[in-house]
Amino acid sequence: MARYQAVLIDRPEGWQPNSFDDVPYHPGPPGEVLDEGEAFFDVLHTAIEHNRCAIDEGNKNWAIVVDPEGEGQLLAHGRVCTPLRYQIASIWWPSGWEPQSPLDVPNCVCREQNAIQDKPLNYEQAVATMEGLNRQAIDRAGAYWYVIVAAENEPISRKVTFEPPCLQTTVEVRRLHIAEPASGGGRGNCEHCPARSVDCPAVPEAG
């Protein structure tokens, strides 16, 4: 499992971030490590909270999340994971599972997921879209449930192939995270799940 770090960089003069997890186009070398661990959203939360304070206090340091063992193009060493790109994916409604809120995320997220839109969303847009779609699913007893998929910034692998006479194919593999909204959601009710005696893996909470 990957280990993540929240590291400090110098905030470029005049740079205006679009979000609290944004990254400058040319980030400087990473410095102090604020947090480290395998729980991605915990490390992300540390970075975001630092950046909130940095903007309020005029601090010149900015925190980004990196995979120190990965390879990317933005840093000499490590792969930059922020900013995240959010999309909404449909999953099969788990058998016996009952949501308590349209923002609930079941522990048994089906592997077969389909993104329902191509354009990435910001976090607030993703939460609002998930809530609206799941309200419809509850009202109409749909077969699908909708969750937020967060894609890391730099891919873990990238392959470019050329085919004559004039075709180029690029394949990028990015690590994804299923995020539970930080407020208003939960796990739902699994009392009627046919596999309720089996331990379920926890779904992380978004920052």
N, C-alpha and C positions, 0 to 999 in steps of 0.2 A: 504494500500500500504506500502511496506517495506521502511524503512529509512536506508540509507547507511552512513558509516563513512570512511573517509580516516584517518588512524591512523598510528603513528610512532612506529616502533620496532627497536631494535638494530640489525644492519647487522652483521651476524656471521663472525668471522675472517676467511679469505680465501674463503668465499662463492662467487661464480660467478653466477649472475643471467642470465637466458637464455633470458629474456625479461624484459622490464621496469615495467611489472606488476607481475613479478615472486615473489614467496614466499619461504622462506627457509623451509626445511623439518621439522624442529622443531623451529617455530617462538617463540620468547620470548614474555613476556606479553606486551600488547599494552600500549602506553603512550599517548602523546599529540594527540588531534584530530585536523587534518588540515582542514577538510571540512565535512559537513554533509548535507544530503538532500534526497529527494525521486528520483531525477533525477540521475540514476545510472551512466551514462556516464560523467556527470559533475563531480561527485565525483571521478570517475576513472581518468579523465583528471588531476585533482589536484594531485592525487597520482603519476601518470606517470611523470608529469612535475617535481615534487619534486625529483623523482628517477633519472631523467636525470641529474639534477643539482648535486645530491648526488654522482653520478659516476664521473662527471667532476671535482668536488671539493674535492673528497675524504671524503665526509661526512659519518659518521658511522651510521646515521639514515636511515631507509628504510620505505617507506610507503606501506601499504597494505589496501585493501578495505574489510570492514567487515559489516555484518548485526548484530548490537549489541543485537538485540532481538532474534536472531536465536540460534540454538544449533549445534555445530560441534565437531570435535575431535581434531582440531589443537590448539584451545585456551580453557582456562578454562571457559570463558564466551564469547559468540558470535560465529558467523559462518563466516568463511573466504571465500570471494567471488572471490578472484583472486588467481592464474592467470586464465584468461578466456580461454576457449577452443572453437575454431571457427569451424563451419561447414557450408556447402552450402546447402540450402534447395530450393526446387522447389515450386512455388506457381502458381495458375491460373493467367493468364494475365488478369488484371482487364478490364472489358468492357468499351470501350471508352477511355482508358488511353493510352497515347503515350509517350514513353521515349525520353528524350533529350540526354541521355548519357547511356552507358551500366552499369554505376554505380548508376543509379537512383533507388530509392526505393519508390514505391507507398505508399500513406498513408493507403489505404484499402488493407492491406496484408491479404490474405485469411487465415483462420484458418487451413485449411487442407494443411499441409506442409509435405514434405518427404525429409529427408536427402539423399543426393545423394552419400555420401561416409561415411565410418565408422571411418576412421582415422582423428582425429582432426588436424586442420591446425593452423599455426601462422597467425597473422593479415595480414602480407604482402602476404602470400600465398592465404589467403581467398579472398583478394581484387583482386588479379590477376586471380584467378579461376572464380570469379563472373564476371569480365569484359570479359573474354574469352567466357564463356557460353552465356552471354547476347548479345555479338556481333553476335554469331551464331543465337540466337533467333530472333534478329532484321533482319538479312539477309535472314532467312528462314521463317519468319512470323510464329514463333512457338506459341503454345498454352500456354507455360509455361514461367515464368520469374524466375530469381534466386536471392536469397538474402542471406546475411550473418546472421547466427544464432550464438549468443555468449552464451555459457553455463557457469554458475558460477561454481566455484571450488567445494566447499562442498555442498552436497545435502541438501534440506530443510527437507527431510525425508528419512529414510532408514529402510527397513524391511527385515529381514533374516528369512526364514522358512526352516525347515528340514523335509524331507520325507523319511521314511524307504524304502529300507535298506540303501541307500547311495546317496541321492540326496539333494542338498542344492540350494535354490533359493534366490537371492538377488534382491530386487526392490528398486531403488533409484529414487527420484523425484528431479529434478534440475530446478531452475528458469532460463528461457531463455530470451534473449533480441534480437530483430531485430535491426541490426546496419546499419546506413547509413555511407558509407565511408566518412572520414573527408575531403577529397578533391576529386574533379572531378565528384561528384554526386549531385543529387538534388531530387526533388519530381516528375519530369516529368510533362507532360501536361494533365490536367484533364478537359479541356474545353468541350470535347465531352462525358464526363461521364454522364450517365443517372441520377445519384444522385448528381450532382455537387452542388445543392442547399443545401445539407446537410453538416454540418461541419464535417471534418475528424479529427481524432486524429493524432497528430504529431508523427512521428517516430524519435527517438533520434539519435543523431550523435555520431559515435564512436570516442574515443579519440585517 
